[in-house]
Amino acid sequence: MNIKNKKIGTKGMFYVSNEEDDEVILAEMVYTMPSHQKMIIEHTDVSEELKGQNVGYQLVKTAVEYARAHNIKIIPLCPFANSVFRKKPEFGDVLVK
């Protein structure tokens, strides 16, 4: 699975698109960047086509890896992302304290 990151200004998303058409989004995790060091995860959505394949978790994991690489702290307002952070204490290093 190829997870991509699209960022425009202070808004962005990690997403999985259709292999034939990049405009067809099959799963997404939307975020905003209120500063260069802070990411707010707002929403996660996975299409029926990909449900049950751990795609939502992979999107959150990708955001964590991105945050680590760029020295960013995350605020998971999205209920799904928040639940992943609660289940994965090893992701706690990127959470805003």
HELIX and SHEET records of a PDB file:
HELIX    1   1 VAL A   55  HIS A   70  1                                  16    
HELIX    2   2 PRO A   79  LYS A   87  1                                   9    
HELIX    3   3 PRO A   89  VAL A   94  5                                   6    
SHEET    1   A 5 LYS A   4  ILE A   8  0                                        
SHEET    2   A 5 LYS A  11  SER A  17 -1                                        
SHEET    3   A 5 ILE A  25  SER A  35 -1                                        
SHEET    4   A 5 LYS A  38  VAL A  46 -1                                        
SHEET    5   A 5 LYS A  73  PRO A  76  1                                        
END                                                                             
